Amino acid sequence: MGCKKDKPKKQKQVGMYECKKCGAVVKKKDKVCSAKKIKKN
């Protein structure tokens, strides 16, 4: 699907995904090209 570079950067929440390349935070993994799951520290 590719990076959503123009997407506003949402606050990081557990259970969401952050793109490793551009840092976009989304709920669905397929919205970013290389997602990493956000976990609780």
N, CA, C, O and CB atoms as a CASP TS submission, in Angstrom:
PFRMAT TS
TARGET T0000
AUTHOR 0000-0000-0000
METHOD Language model
MODEL 1
PARENT N/A
ATOM      1  N   MET     1       0.818  -1.209   0.000  1.00  0.00           N
ATOM      2  CA  MET     1       0.000   0.000   0.000  1.00  0.00           C
ATOM      3  C   MET     1       0.860   1.271   0.000  1.00  0.00           C
ATOM      4  O   MET     1       0.493   2.277  -0.607  1.00  0.00           O
ATOM      5  CB  MET     1      -0.930   0.000   1.212  1.00  0.00           C
ATOM      6  N   GLY     2       1.979   1.216   0.671  1.00  0.00           N
ATOM      7  CA  GLY     2       2.893   2.351   0.678  1.00  0.00           C
ATOM      8  C   GLY     2       2.684   3.290   1.847  1.00  0.00           C
ATOM      9  O   GLY     2       1.635   3.294   2.491  1.00  0.00           O
ATOM     10  N   CYS     3       3.703   4.080   2.101  1.00  0.00           N
ATOM     11  CA  CYS     3       3.664   5.012   3.227  1.00  0.00           C
ATOM     12  C   CYS     3       2.616   6.093   3.023  1.00  0.00           C
ATOM     13  O   CYS     3       2.391   6.561   1.906  1.00  0.00           O
ATOM     14  CB  CYS     3       5.030   5.649   3.432  1.00  0.00           C
ATOM     15  N   LYS     4       1.992   6.474   4.098  1.00  0.00           N
ATOM     16  CA  LYS     4       1.076   7.617   4.088  1.00  0.00           C
ATOM     17  C   LYS     4       1.835   8.805   4.679  1.00  0.00           C
ATOM     18  O   LYS     4       1.577   9.229   5.805  1.00  0.00           O
ATOM     19  CB  LYS     4      -0.255   7.313   4.902  1.00  0.00           C
ATOM     20  N   LYS     5       2.768   9.326   3.900  1.00  0.00           N
ATOM     21  CA  LYS     5       3.634  10.376   4.427  1.00  0.00           C
ATOM     22  C   LYS     5       2.870  11.650   4.754  1.00  0.00           C
ATOM     23  O   LYS     5       3.276  12.422   5.622  1.00  0.00           O
ATOM     24  CB  LYS     5       4.730  10.685   3.438  1.00  0.00           C
ATOM     25  N   ASP     6       1.743  11.867   4.043  1.00  0.00           N
ATOM     26  CA  ASP     6       0.957  13.076   4.289  1.00  0.00           C
ATOM     27  C   ASP     6      -0.020  12.889   5.451  1.00  0.00           C
ATOM     28  O   ASP     6      -0.722  13.824   5.836  1.00  0.00           O
ATOM     29  CB  ASP     6       0.193  13.472   3.028  1.00  0.00           C
ATOM     30  N   LYS     7      -0.059  11.675   6.005  1.00  0.00           N
ATOM     31  CA  LYS     7      -0.959  11.394   7.126  1.00  0.00           C
ATOM     32  C   LYS     7      -0.493  12.135   8.379  1.00  0.00           C
ATOM     33  O   LYS     7       0.705  12.172   8.659  1.00  0.00           O
ATOM     34  CB  LYS     7      -1.034   9.873   7.396  1.00  0.00           C
ATOM     35  N   PRO     8      -1.408  12.716   9.126  1.00  0.00           N
ATOM     36  CA  PRO     8      -0.984  13.370  10.367  1.00  0.00           C
ATOM     37  C   PRO     8      -0.438  12.342  11.344  1.00  0.00           C
ATOM     38  O   PRO     8      -0.921  11.211  11.407  1.00  0.00           O
ATOM     39  CB  PRO     8      -2.154  14.145  11.005  1.00  0.00           C
ATOM     40  N   LYS     9       0.567  12.742  12.101  1.00  0.00           N
ATOM     41  CA  LYS     9       1.146  11.835  13.071  1.00  0.00           C
ATOM     42  C   LYS     9       0.237  11.752  14.293  1.00  0.00           C
ATOM     43  O   LYS     9       0.138  12.703  15.068  1.00  0.00           O
ATOM     44  CB  LYS     9       2.566  12.291  13.469  1.00  0.00           C
ATOM     45  N   LYS    10      -0.416  10.621  14.458  1.00  0.00           N
ATOM     46  CA  LYS    10      -1.289  10.432  15.614  1.00  0.00           C
ATOM     47  C   LYS    10      -0.444  10.109  16.837  1.00  0.00           C
ATOM     48  O   LYS    10       0.722   9.731  16.729  1.00  0.00           O
ATOM     49  CB  LYS    10      -2.325   9.309  15.352  1.00  0.00           C
ATOM     50  N   GLN    11      -1.063  10.268  18.003  1.00  0.00           N
ATOM     51  CA  GLN    11      -0.387   9.855  19.220  1.00  0.00           C
ATOM     52  C   GLN    11      -0.240   8.342  19.205  1.00  0.00           C
ATOM     53  O   GLN    11      -1.160   7.617  18.827  1.00  0.00           O
ATOM     54  CB  GLN    11      -1.160  10.327  20.480  1.00  0.00           C
ATOM     55  N   LYS    12       0.924   7.879  19.619  1.00  0.00           N
ATOM     56  CA  LYS    12       1.174   6.441  19.602  1.00  0.00           C
ATOM     57  C   LYS    12       0.349   5.761  20.686  1.00  0.00           C
ATOM     58  O   LYS    12       0.353   6.187  21.841  1.00  0.00           O
ATOM     59  CB  LYS    12       2.677   6.142  19.797  1.00  0.00           C
ATOM     60  N   GLN    13      -0.353   4.711  20.310  1.00  0.00           N
ATOM     61  CA  GLN    13      -1.158   3.945  21.255  1.00  0.00           C
ATOM     62  C   GLN    13      -0.849   2.472  21.103  1.00  0.00           C
ATOM     63  O   GLN    13      -0.504   1.997  20.021  1.00  0.00           O
ATOM     64  CB  GLN    13      -2.663   4.208  21.046  1.00  0.00           C
ATOM     65  N   VAL    14      -0.980   1.758  22.209  1.00  0.00           N
ATOM     66  CA  VAL    14      -0.752   0.318  22.195  1.00  0.00           C
ATOM     67  C   VAL    14      -1.754  -0.339  21.258  1.00  0.00           C
ATOM     68  O   VAL    14      -2.935   0.010  21.249  1.00  0.00           O
ATOM     69  CB  VAL    14      -0.861  -0.278  23.621  1.00  0.00           C
ATOM     70  N   GLY    15      -1.272  -1.293  20.471  1.00  0.00           N
ATOM     71  CA  GLY    15      -2.135  -2.009  19.548  1.00  0.00           C
ATOM     72  C   GLY    15      -2.216  -1.363  18.175  1.00  0.00           C
ATOM     73  O   GLY    15      -2.853  -1.905  17.273  1.00  0.00           O
ATOM     74  N   MET    16      -1.575  -0.206  18.006  1.00  0.00           N
ATOM     75  CA  MET    16      -1.538   0.446  16.700  1.00  0.00           C
ATOM     76  C   MET    16      -0.200   0.139  16.043  1.00  0.00           C
ATOM     77  O   MET    16       0.674  -0.488  16.642  1.00  0.00           O
ATOM     78  CB  MET    16      -1.756   1.984  16.829  1.00  0.00           C
ATOM     79  N   TYR    17      -0.056   0.585  14.812  1.00  0.00           N
ATOM     80  CA  TYR    17       1.167   0.322  14.064  1.00  0.00           C
ATOM     81  C   TYR    17       1.846   1.631  13.684  1.00  0.00           C
ATOM     82  O   TYR    17       1.193   2.614  13.332  1.00  0.00           O
ATOM     83  CB  TYR    17       0.866  -0.511  12.807  1.00  0.00           C
ATOM     84  N   GLU    18       3.169   1.617  13.763  1.00  0.00           N
ATOM     85  CA  GLU    18       3.961   2.778  13.357  1.00  0.00           C
ATOM     86  C   GLU    18       4.836   2.371  12.181  1.00  0.00           C
ATOM     87  O   GLU    18       5.462   1.311  12.200  1.00  0.00           O
ATOM     88  CB  GLU    18       4.829   3.321  14.541  1.00  0.00           C
ATOM     89  N   CYS    19       4.876   3.223  11.155  1.00  0.00           N
ATOM     90  CA  CYS    19       5.730   2.939  10.013  1.00  0.00           C
ATOM     91  C   CYS    19       7.187   3.178  10.392  1.00  0.00           C
ATOM     92  O   CYS    19       7.528   4.220  10.952  1.00  0.00           O
ATOM     93  CB  CYS    19       5.332   3.807   8.800  1.00  0.00           C
ATOM     94  N   LYS    20       8.043   2.209  10.086  1.00  0.00           N
ATOM     95  CA  LYS    20       9.461   2.357  10.396  1.00  0.00           C
ATOM     96  C   LYS    20      10.110   3.450   9.558  1.00  0.00           C
ATOM     97  O   LYS    20      11.075   4.076   9.996  1.00  0.00           O
ATOM     98  CB  LYS    20      10.187   1.041  10.179  1.00  0.00           C
ATOM     99  N   LYS    21       9.588   3.685   8.352  1.00  0.00           N
ATOM    100  CA  LYS    21      10.225   4.652   7.455  1.00  0.00           C
ATOM    101  C   LYS    21       9.815   6.090   7.752  1.00  0.00           C
ATOM    102  O   LYS    21      10.669   6.959   7.929  1.00  0.00           O
ATOM    103  CB  LYS    21       9.890   4.319   6.020  1.00  0.00           C
ATOM    104  N   CYS    22       8.493   6.342   7.807  1.00  0.00           N
ATOM    105  CA  CYS    22       8.057   7.737   7.925  1.00  0.00           C
ATOM    106  C   CYS    22       7.430   8.070   9.273  1.00  0.00           C
ATOM    107  O   CYS    22       7.160   9.237   9.558  1.00  0.00           O
ATOM    108  CB  CYS    22       7.075   8.051   6.837  1.00  0.00           C
ATOM    109  N   GLY    23       7.193   7.048  10.111  1.00  0.00           N
ATOM    110  CA  GLY    23       6.692   7.312  11.451  1.00  0.00           C
ATOM    111  C   GLY    23       5.193   7.539  11.540  1.00  0.00           C
ATOM    112  O   GLY    23       4.690   7.928  12.594  1.00  0.00           O
ATOM    113  N   ALA    24       4.463   7.300  10.439  1.00  0.00           N
ATOM    114  CA  ALA    24       3.011   7.443  10.479  1.00  0.00           C
ATOM    115  C   ALA    24       2.428   6.376  11.400  1.00  0.00           C
ATOM    116  O   ALA    24       2.869   5.227  11.397  1.00  0.00           O
ATOM    117  CB  ALA    24       2.399   7.335   9.052  1.00  0.00           C
ATOM    118  N   VAL    25       1.434   6.773  12.185  1.00  0.00           N
ATOM    119  CA  VAL    25       0.807   5.845  13.120  1.00  0.00           C
ATOM    120  C   VAL    25      -0.613   5.555  12.657  1.00  0.00           C
ATOM    121  O   VAL    25      -1.422   6.469  12.494  1.00  0.00           O
ATOM    122  CB  VAL    25       0.811   6.417  14.564  1.00  0.00           C
ATOM    123  N   VAL    26      -0.909   4.278  12.446  1.00  0.00           N
ATOM    124  CA  VAL    26      -2.211   3.876  11.918  1.00  0.00           C
ATOM    125  C   VAL    26      -2.738   2.670  12.693  1.00  0.00           C
ATOM    126  O   VAL    26      -2.003   2.014  13.430  1.00  0.00           O
ATOM    127  CB  VAL    26      -2.114   3.550  10.407  1.00  0.00           C
ATOM    128  N   LYS    27      -4.033   2.396  12.507  1.00  0.00           N
ATOM    129  CA  LYS    27      -4.633   1.242  13.181  1.00  0.00           C
ATOM    130  C   LYS    27      -4.431  -0.041  12.403  1.00  0.00           C
ATOM    131  O   LYS    27      -4.320  -1.115  12.994  1.00  0.00           O
ATOM    132  CB  LYS    27      -6.110   1.473  13.399  1.00  0.00           C
ATOM    133  N   LYS    28      -4.383   0.059  11.074  1.00  0.00           N
ATOM    134  CA  LYS    28      -4.247  -1.143  10.252  1.00  0.00           C
ATOM    135  C   LYS    28      -2.837  -1.249   9.693  1.00  0.00           C
ATOM    136  O   LYS    28      -2.278  -0.280   9.179  1.00  0.00           O
ATOM    137  CB  LYS    28      -5.274  -1.138   9.109  1.00  0.00           C
ATOM    138  N   LYS    29      -2.276  -2.447   9.804  1.00  0.00           N
ATOM    139  CA  LYS    29      -0.899  -2.688   9.392  1.00  0.00           C
ATOM    140  C   LYS    29      -0.681  -2.415   7.916  1.00  0.00           C
ATOM    141  O   LYS    29       0.402  -1.978   7.526  1.00  0.00           O
ATOM    142  CB  LYS    29      -0.507  -4.105   9.706  1.00  0.00           C
ATOM    143  N   ASP    30      -1.692  -2.665   7.080  1.00  0.00           N
ATOM    144  CA  ASP    30      -1.515  -2.514   5.635  1.00  0.00           C
ATOM    145  C   ASP    30      -1.554  -1.061   5.175  1.00  0.00           C
ATOM    146  O   ASP    30      -1.407  -0.794   3.982  1.00  0.00           O
ATOM    147  CB  ASP    30      -2.576  -3.295   4.909  1.00  0.00           C
ATOM    148  N   LYS    31      -1.748  -0.121   6.090  1.00  0.00           N
ATOM    149  CA  LYS    31      -1.760   1.295   5.714  1.00  0.00           C
ATOM    150  C   LYS    31      -0.349   1.860   5.580  1.00  0.00           C
ATOM    151  O   LYS    31      -0.163   2.909   4.965  1.00  0.00           O
ATOM    152  CB  LYS    31      -2.543   2.105   6.741  1.00  0.00           C
ATOM    153  N   VAL    32       0.641   1.183   6.145  1.00  0.00           N
ATOM    154  CA  VAL    32       2.027   1.623   6.023  1.00  0.00           C
ATOM    155  C   VAL    32       2.854   0.510   5.399  1.00  0.00           C
ATOM    156  O   VAL    32       2.483  -0.662   5.457  1.00  0.00           O
ATOM    157  CB  VAL    32       2.605   2.028   7.402  1.00  0.00           C
ATOM    158  N   CYS    33       3.979   0.886   4.801  1.00  0.00           N
ATOM    159  CA  CYS    33       4.731  -0.098   4.021  1.00  0.00           C
ATOM    160  C   CYS    33       5.604  -0.997   4.889  1.00  0.00           C
ATOM    161  O   CYS    33       5.831  -2.151   4.526  1.00  0.00           O
ATOM    162  CB  CYS    33       5.593   0.606   3.003  1.00  0.00           C
ATOM    163  N   SER    34       6.099  -0.508   6.017  1.00  0.00           N
ATOM    164  CA  SER    34       6.897  -1.373   6.892  1.00  0.00           C
ATOM    165  C   SER    34       6.510  -1.085   8.339  1.00  0.00           C
ATOM    166  O   SER    34       7.157  -0.299   9.031  1.00  0.00           O
ATOM    167  CB  SER    34       8.435  -1.151   6.668  1.00  0.00           C
ATOM    168  N   ALA    35       5.455  -1.734   8.768  1.00  0.00           N
ATOM    169  CA  ALA    35       4.884  -1.426  10.074  1.00  0.00           C
ATOM    170  C   ALA    35       5.606  -2.143  11.198  1.00  0.00           C
ATOM    171  O   ALA    35       6.104  -3.256  11.034  1.00  0.00           O
ATOM    172  CB  ALA    35       3.422  -1.787  10.099  1.00  0.00           C
ATOM    173  N   LYS    36       5.651  -1.473  12.354  1.00  0.00           N
ATOM    174  CA  LYS    36       6.044  -2.158  13.578  1.00  0.00           C
ATOM    175  C   LYS    36       4.940  -1.952  14.598  1.00  0.00           C
ATOM    176  O   LYS    36       4.422  -0.847  14.760  1.00  0.00           O
ATOM    177  CB  LYS    36       7.417  -1.638  14.115  1.00  0.00           C
ATOM    178  N   LYS    37       4.593  -3.016  15.276  1.00  0.00           N
ATOM    179  CA  LYS    37       3.499  -2.974  16.247  1.00  0.00           C
ATOM    180  C   LYS    37       3.947  -2.153  17.454  1.00  0.00           C
ATOM    181  O   LYS    37       5.064  -2.310  17.948  1.00  0.00           O
ATOM    182  CB  LYS    37       3.071  -4.418  16.681  1.00  0.00           C
ATOM    183  N   ILE    38       3.060  -1.276  17.920  1.00  0.00           N
ATOM    184  CA  ILE    38       3.353  -0.482  19.110  1.00  0.00           C
ATOM    185  C   ILE    38       2.953  -1.293  20.335  1.00  0.00           C
ATOM    186  O   ILE    38       1.807  -1.724  20.465  1.00  0.00           O
ATOM    187  CB  ILE    38       2.606   0.893  19.078  1.00  0.00           C
ATOM    188  N   LYS    39       3.907  -1.492  21.222  1.00  0.00           N
ATOM    189  CA  LYS    39       3.655  -2.285  22.421  1.00  0.00           C
ATOM    190  C   LYS    39       3.837  -1.429  23.662  1.00  0.00           C
ATOM    191  O   LYS    39       4.456  -0.365  23.634  1.00  0.00           O
ATOM    192  CB  LYS    39       4.584  -3.507  22.473  1.00  0.00           C
ATOM    193  N   LYS    40       3.281  -1.929  24.739  1.00  0.00           N
ATOM    194  CA  LYS    40       3.434  -1.253  26.030  1.00  0.00           C
ATOM    195  C   LYS    40       4.846  -1.485  26.539  1.00  0.00           C
ATOM    196  O   LYS    40       5.380  -2.588  26.421  1.00  0.00           O
ATOM    197  CB  LYS    40       2.383  -1.761  27.065  1.00  0.00           C
ATOM    198  N   ASN    41       5.448  -0.454  27.104  1.00  0.00           N
ATOM    199  CA  ASN    41       6.800  -0.611  27.648  1.00  0.00           C
ATOM    200  C   ASN    41       6.741  -1.047  29.100  1.00  0.00           C
ATOM    201  O   ASN    41       7.781  -1.231  29.732  1.00  0.00           O
ATOM    202  CB  ASN    41       7.594   0.698  27.520  1.00  0.00           C
TER
END
